[in-house]
Amino acid sequence: MPLEQLMTIRFLSSLLLLSATLALSACGGGGSGGQLATGDVAVVFTDGPTDQYERILISMDRMTLIGPGGQEDLYNGPEVTFDLLEMSDWADLAFNTKVLAGQYNKIRIYLTKVVLVDTDDPQNNQQLRQLPANGKIDLNPRGPFEVSPDYTTVIKLDMDAKRSFQVVETGNGKLKLRPIIFVDVYQGSIVLPDRLVRVFGTVEPESFENADTSDPSDDSFRLCNLEFISQASGPSLGGPDDCVRVYTDGETSVFDDTGAEVDFSAVTENEPLTAVGFLVDTDDSDAFLGLNGVVLELGDRQPDDADGWSTIQGVVESDPAACLVTPADQCFDFGPDSGDPTVTTRMQAGTRVFRADGIELNQSDVSMDDSGSVDGLPVNTELNAALLVLSTDLGSGIVSGTLDSVTDAAPYTVLNVLTDAGGQVNVCVDPDTSIVRVLVDDEVVTIFDILDPGVLKQGSLVEAFGDADTPPAGCDMVADQVIVEPPLL
């Protein structure tokens, strides 16, 4: 199973809840016979958990990629809508598209609407009709990135709806949107080690191969006719030629369309299948990416099939150790965030457990009051679980206020923040801290990454998220994320 990483380019940026779909259209030719060279761009979306909303529906109708050579449409067509919260604790592969090879430094997105569904009152949909700058967003990463015909460029859009997506009530009772999305770009031999990715499609005939390893249990196949799992409406984002090669080994768990654990021989041609694992590069010329499979779920998914596989967010409401079942199984009561009735959820011997940051756990690590997501299939009155992903928290603290000063105290830069509550807090940042600056005017929302916190201006509005439990000397918090807006005038 290929898993080395040759080059990773990380840049952080924020973006107005954009993007369900960087793509869908192929541009240019193949680089021979006088045609311009193109490169593959794959986009995955992910989100952190939130208990405030049951659904966050994001719609857009255009996205462009901008570089020194001009502007190119990545998508320009009918409105596409996706549910951001379908991706809590996971990442979904949204699409793959070809664009002209070359250097790019800006993405422009056109949002059309945002609809919120309240967890406590799912019938109370709130549409944000007035979007900042009428939904036009310019995303400026820390530096340009290159799209090459030699490898697939993977863009991961990661938004924590609970923290980065903020909706505040204004004085006139309307809602105001200020979302933030952090972006990672991976190039070369591609690995996204910090997030499980879901891919749904159809097993391509005659694509089975034994992997080139000494282990006879290592197999692979192509998954084609891919569908964006979290898409709620709009045109299909995948084409019939878009394929991912799925790699498996003796550790990969396989579950059939009844929710029972089976072996790899049950995987058959022309059948629908959800593969969950980690994205990697591939040598398959007929696939734009590979996926090291952790779990394979045979059969359809909801909502197309009401009895198919689904991903449910919620909370563990009972102690799994107290579940009296067969020796190979454990179970627990799971309360969905959607308000649906609590369901007994059963773990079989092959049910895998991960944290949302990609760390694998044991079934014994599942405890009462854990929040997370279950990939499961309804069987009678129970839910057969193939995979559990437990939510992780970026940090325990939140600081909001005005920047008073910036000082260097290696290995940290210290932001002294005058808090909204009237106190002073030393927020420490390091090279791993994600810092973004948001500028809004009537024409466009422009979002920048910040490499050097020393350029921050006194009086800027600051929101910081991080660890305030056991900070080092001189720090009241070590920040994971910092959001900065212009000083108040």
Order of alpha helices (4+ residues) and beta strands (2+ residues): beta-beta-beta-beta-beta-beta-beta-beta-beta-beta-beta-beta-beta-beta-beta-beta-beta-beta-beta-beta-beta-beta-beta-beta-beta-beta-beta-beta-beta-beta-beta-beta-beta-beta-beta-beta
